[in-house]
Amino acid sequence: MQIPISKVVLGEAEKQAVLRVLDSGTLTQGEEVAAFEREFANLHQAAHGVAVNNGTSALIAALLAHDIGRDDEVIVPSFSFFATASSVLAVGGVPVFADIEPDTFCLSPEAAERAITPLTKAIMPVHLFGQMADMPAFADICARHGLALIEDAAQAHGATLDGRYAGSWGTATFSLYASKNIMAGEGGMVLTNDADTAERLRVIRNQGMARQYVHERLGYNLRMTEIAAAIGRVQLAGLNAGNAQRRANADFFNAHLRGVTTPVERTGSASCWHQYTLMLPAHVDRDTLVRALNDSGIGAKVYYPIPLHRQPVFGSVQPSLPHTETAAAHVVSLPVHPHLTTEERAYIVETVNRLAGA
Ligand SMILES: Cc1ncc(COP(=O)(O)O)c(C=O)c1O
């Protein structure tokens, strides 16, 4: 058996959508992109969607739209993908790393608030592995301190907290990379309920132009192609069904795995189960376990083995973040994608229970 950590399945509908674009003769930023923006925003109950070429661009555009630039501090979790913090560097800002909640792996509101200085301009929680960060707490902190709230929702398509999607608390950015719950080859989306922010985002993704050849602010070419949007639209139509299947897989793992700490779902939230990430007990040697799982055909992976505050690019003077370091040392992600068969699910449980010593 070979069970990959994620699986891209493209069908006849995606093929027909791409052919429709090729026949149209318009390959970038046209009707498909406009329709994808509307449909993506509608599904997430956001007022505005602005499509871009990937999730990293979405973060950079969101930071620029909130006028974050040279020496401005943005509080981010260290337990995340590189782009969460590299996007802050890209606009000339300073990523300030704060610790996570030990059970959900999301940025801790208390730790983030303690990290605020007079230079802080924004807080950027990450909805890690599909689990929503504590957004009511972050909204409150940002309102009290006059800070922008940017949600890195790269992994959180369709996830909710108190019935609300990413994009309803702050400016939310999504990735449409191949491994995500839905994909467009490459792609990104920014959601906001604020019309002015949406307008700034549209200008930023198109070379800073509000009118042709009048560049009113710094912008780049961050545009999405029509081909990507056409694929994304088909994928979006399958998002809720895919997330329901991911949940069924996660429920099965939660019920049957032994001897490991299974993922915690925040009260009132519905994770979209982008990853199923468990914690191993300290006595289990993770590298040996992951190798054994891989040798058994299970594409287990570690997201993320080296936290961002320990990455050389961010400099050597960094705080100690105990919960982040513990998570980075002991987590393992198992395949939870919607294409798992019931046999594969059972085989994963049986193999993990045997190898992790339950
Ligand atoms: C948390 C997080 N932020 C940002 C990104 C960047 O998205 P992209 O790879 O589409 O640039 C990713 C992608 O893996 C991610 O997981």
PDBQT file of the ligand as one rigid body, heavy atoms in Angstrom, charges set to zero:
ROOT
HETATM    1  C1  LIG A 401       0.574  28.721   6.669  1.00  0.00    +0.000 C 
HETATM    2  C2  LIG A 401       0.975  29.046   5.259  1.00  0.00    +0.000 A 
HETATM    3  N1  LIG A 401       1.137  30.320   4.911  1.00  0.00    +0.000 NA
HETATM    4  C3  LIG A 401       1.476  30.672   3.650  1.00  0.00    +0.000 A 
HETATM    5  C4  LIG A 401       1.680  29.738   2.657  1.00  0.00    +0.000 A 
HETATM    6  C5  LIG A 401       2.126  30.159   1.314  1.00  0.00    +0.000 C 
HETATM    7  O1  LIG A 401       1.297  29.743   0.266  1.00  0.00    +0.000 OA
HETATM    8  P1  LIG A 401       1.896  29.444  -1.186  1.00  0.00    +0.000 P 
HETATM    9  O2  LIG A 401       2.700  28.183  -1.115  1.00  0.00    +0.000 OA
HETATM   10  O3  LIG A 401       0.685  29.310  -2.048  1.00  0.00    +0.000 OA
HETATM   11  O4  LIG A 401       2.725  30.626  -1.573  1.00  0.00    +0.000 OA
HETATM   12  C6  LIG A 401       1.506  28.379   2.972  1.00  0.00    +0.000 A 
HETATM   13  C7  LIG A 401       1.709  27.357   1.936  1.00  0.00    +0.000 C 
HETATM   14  O5  LIG A 401       2.115  26.246   2.126  1.00  0.00    +0.000 OA
HETATM   15  C8  LIG A 401       1.155  28.016   4.310  1.00  0.00    +0.000 A 
HETATM   16  O6  LIG A 401       0.993  26.731   4.663  1.00  0.00    +0.000 OA
ENDROOT
TORSDOF 0
